[in-house]
Amino acid sequence: MFSDVIGAFVLSRLGISINELLGISEGRLIYNTTSKIIHLFLLVIIILFTNARFDSKALLHAIPLMLCNLSSIFILFAQYTTFIDNGKYSTFVMTTICMLVINIVVCGYTEIVKKSYELQKNQLCMQEQLAKQELYYQDIIARQDESRALWHDIKKYMLAMENLVSTKTRPEAES
């Protein structure tokens, strides 16, 4: 409803009478289209600010959407004024439908690009984490090998001392 009020306000300020906007005419078509584009614009803004992970990058992702919406409103208004001058209703209807479709496609495409970017970012983080874990486990394996070698040497020295003690060569065992 808020987008409808904003659409009516903007179009009335651009010189289209309220009677044309609310009647059964081309003005009603441009009013509905403008309101829907404003609605998309407001949805993008609301989603940005209510998102739990809001950051400055999210705002940068939304700028193309906002520019697309604003340019669509301008194009529709320009087409409407051309329609008023020339009376080509079919061109006006096709332009209006095309603007709606373009806005919806751009919104969808931007969302796909954003998800792809997040997926690549997560994949890179997982690869870095895997590399760190591999280094950690390699370090643990190296330390275990050191410990095994040390225990092997200790057992070897203990066997040598036991052998020297058993053969009663005390000075050599002490050394």
ZANU-361249 format. One line per field, with one value per residue (C-alpha): residue number from 1; x, y, z; residue in one letter; chain. Coordinates in nm, 3 decimals, always signed. Example, Ala and Ser with C-alpha at 12.3 -4.5 7.8 and 13.67 -1.06 7.14 Angstrom:
2
resi: c(1	2)
east: c(+1.230	+1.367)
north: c(-0.450	-0.106)
up: c(+0.780	+0.714)
resn: c(A	S)
chain: c(A	A)
This chain:
175
resi: c(1	2	3	4	5	6	7	8	9	10	11	12	13	14	15	16	17	18	19	20	21	22	23	24	25	26	27	28	29	30	31	32	33	34	35	36	37	38	39	40	41	42	43	44	45	46	47	48	49	50	51	52	53	54	55	56	57	58	59	60	61	62	63	64	65	66	67	68	69	70	71	72	73	74	75	76	77	78	79	80	81	82	83	84	85	86	87	88	89	90	91	92	93	94	95	96	97	98	99	100	101	102	103	104	105	106	107	108	109	110	111	112	113	114	115	116	117	118	119	120	121	122	123	124	125	126	127	128	129	130	131	132	133	134	135	136	137	138	139	140	141	142	143	144	145	146	147	148	149	150	151	152	153	154	155	156	157	158	159	160	161	162	163	164	165	166	167	168	169	170	171	172	173	174	175)
east: c(+0.000	+0.290	+0.435	+0.096	+0.084	+0.441	+0.367	+0.057	+0.247	+0.540	+0.320	+0.092	+0.402	+0.511	+0.188	-0.045	-0.378	-0.514	-0.826	-0.608	-0.419	-0.731	-0.950	-0.959	-0.690	-0.324	-0.251	-0.377	-0.139	+0.162	+0.045	+0.026	+0.360	+0.531	+0.384	+0.510	+0.858	+0.859	+0.740	+1.042	+1.267	+1.125	+1.151	+1.519	+1.579	+1.377	+1.554	+1.890	+1.822	+1.643	+1.901	+2.083	+2.413	+2.389	+2.718	+2.838	+2.880	+2.508	+2.440	+2.680	+2.492	+2.164	+2.281	+2.229	+1.880	+1.793	+1.933	+1.737	+1.417	+1.472	+1.562	+1.252	+1.032	+1.196	+1.155	+0.789	+0.723	+0.899	+0.694	+0.377	+0.446	+0.523	+0.195	+0.008	+0.164	+0.137	-0.137	+0.045	-0.118	+0.041	+0.395	+0.319	+0.175	+0.470	+0.719	+0.538	+0.537	+0.902	+1.003	+0.833	+0.994	+1.336	+1.309	+1.207	+1.485	+1.747	+1.634	+1.655	+1.989	+2.137	+2.025	+2.185	+2.511	+2.507	+2.453	+2.730	+2.967	+2.882	+2.930	+3.275	+3.366	+3.259	+3.445	+3.764	+3.729	+3.679	+3.987	+4.196	+4.063	+4.142	+4.498	+4.544	+4.408	+4.641	+4.939	+4.823	+4.793	+5.129	+5.281	+5.118	+5.247	+5.600	+5.589	+5.465	+5.749	+5.995	+5.846	+5.867	+6.232	+6.310	+6.141	+6.325	+6.657	+6.568	+6.482	+6.806	+7.012	+6.823	+6.893	+7.260	+7.287	+7.105	+7.348	+7.649	+7.514	+7.439	+7.798	+7.926	+8.117	+8.021	+8.263	+8.141	+7.778	+7.837	+7.998)
north: c(+0.000	+0.230	+0.177	+0.264	+0.590	+0.677	+0.591	+0.812	+1.096	+1.077	+1.054	+1.335	+1.553	+1.466	+1.608	+1.309	+1.384	+1.163	+1.098	+0.946	+0.737	+0.596	+0.573	+0.315	+0.452	+0.436	+0.643	+0.355	+0.119	+0.341	+0.394	+0.018	-0.047	+0.237	+0.116	-0.238	-0.113	+0.103	-0.204	-0.403	-0.112	-0.098	-0.476	-0.464	-0.189	-0.365	-0.696	-0.520	-0.359	-0.651	-0.906	-1.042	-1.039	-0.678	-0.533	-0.267	-0.525	-0.599	-0.235	-0.250	-0.553	-0.362	-0.053	-0.212	-0.318	+0.029	+0.191	-0.054	+0.031	+0.406	+0.392	+0.181	+0.444	+0.711	+0.503	+0.437	+0.804	+0.892	+0.628	+0.762	+1.114	+0.973	+0.784	+1.102	+1.275	+0.988	+0.765	+0.434	+0.221	-0.113	+0.028	+0.168	-0.162	-0.361	-0.120	-0.142	-0.522	-0.530	-0.299	-0.523	-0.834	-0.669	-0.561	-0.907	-1.073	-0.830	-0.895	-1.271	-1.251	-1.032	-1.282	-1.567	-1.373	-1.295	-1.661	-1.764	-1.512	-1.638	-1.998	-1.917	-1.731	-2.026	-2.269	-2.063	-2.052	-2.430	-2.485	-2.265	-2.450	-2.786	-2.672	-2.562	-2.893	-3.086	-2.889	-2.955	-3.330	-3.342	-3.168	-3.421	-3.713	-3.564	-3.527	-3.884	-4.007	-3.811	-3.963	-4.314	-4.259	-4.125	-4.422	-4.656	-4.495	-4.511	-4.881	-4.942	-4.766	-4.948	-5.286	-5.193	-5.096	-5.411	-5.611	-5.435	-5.478	-5.844	-5.904	-5.730	-5.457	-5.183	-4.905	-4.936	-4.938	-4.622	-4.446)
up: c(+0.000	+0.083	-0.266	-0.419	-0.223	-0.321	-0.686	-0.690	-0.525	-0.768	-1.077	-0.961	-0.911	-1.266	-1.403	-1.431	-1.267	-0.993	-1.203	-1.479	-1.226	-1.065	-1.376	-1.651	-1.878	-1.966	-1.656	-1.444	-1.622	-1.560	-1.202	-1.137	-1.303	-1.119	-0.792	-0.852	-0.938	-0.625	-0.436	-0.564	-0.469	-0.116	-0.077	-0.164	+0.092	+0.362	+0.304	+0.320	+0.654	+0.817	+0.711	+1.016	+0.826	+0.707	+0.590	+0.350	+0.072	+0.085	+0.008	-0.287	-0.422	-0.399	-0.591	-0.937	-0.834	-0.714	-1.029	-1.243	-1.059	-1.080	-1.449	-1.515	-1.357	-1.572	-1.890	-1.811	-1.755	-2.081	-2.263	-2.106	-2.226	-2.573	-2.561	-2.470	-2.772	-3.026	-2.889	-2.954	-2.687	-2.789	-2.766	-2.425	-2.297	-2.432	-2.276	-1.944	-1.948	-2.055	-1.771	-1.517	-1.661	-1.675	-1.312	-1.199	-1.401	-1.270	-0.912	-0.968	-1.145	-0.872	-0.611	-0.807	-0.840	-0.469	-0.376	-0.616	-0.458	-0.108	-0.222	-0.367	-0.049	+0.168	-0.057	-0.028	+0.352	+0.362	+0.145	+0.375	+0.680	+0.518	+0.442	+0.806	+0.933	+0.701	+0.836	+1.191	+1.133	+0.955	+1.258	+1.492	+1.280	+1.283	+1.663	+1.702	+1.483	+1.701	+2.014	+1.868	+1.770	+2.119	+2.288	+2.052	+2.151	+2.521	+2.493	+2.303	+2.576	+2.850	+2.684	+2.643	+3.013	+3.122	+2.910	+3.063	+3.415	+3.354	+3.230	+3.542	+3.362	+3.603	+3.485	+3.129	+3.245	+3.449	+3.153)
resn: c(M	F	S	D	V	I	G	A	F	V	L	S	R	L	G	I	S	I	N	E	L	L	G	I	S	E	G	R	L	I	Y	N	T	T	S	K	I	I	H	L	F	L	L	V	I	I	I	L	F	T	N	A	R	F	D	S	K	A	L	L	H	A	I	P	L	M	L	C	N	L	S	S	I	F	I	L	F	A	Q	Y	T	T	F	I	D	N	G	K	Y	S	T	F	V	M	T	T	I	C	M	L	V	I	N	I	V	V	C	G	Y	T	E	I	V	K	K	S	Y	E	L	Q	K	N	Q	L	C	M	Q	E	Q	L	A	K	Q	E	L	Y	Y	Q	D	I	I	A	R	Q	D	E	S	R	A	L	W	H	D	I	K	K	Y	M	L	A	M	E	N	L	V	S	T	K	T	R	P	E	A	E	S)
chain: c(A	A	A	A	A	A	A	A	A	A	A	A	A	A	A	A	A	A	A	A	A	A	A	A	A	A	A	A	A	A	A	A	A	A	A	A	A	A	A	A	A	A	A	A	A	A	A	A	A	A	A	A	A	A	A	A	A	A	A	A	A	A	A	A	A	A	A	A	A	A	A	A	A	A	A	A	A	A	A	A	A	A	A	A	A	A	A	A	A	A	A	A	A	A	A	A	A	A	A	A	A	A	A	A	A	A	A	A	A	A	A	A	A	A	A	A	A	A	A	A	A	A	A	A	A	A	A	A	A	A	A	A	A	A	A	A	A	A	A	A	A	A	A	A	A	A	A	A	A	A	A	A	A	A	A	A	A	A	A	A	A	A	A	A	A	A	A	A	A	A	A	A	A	A	A)
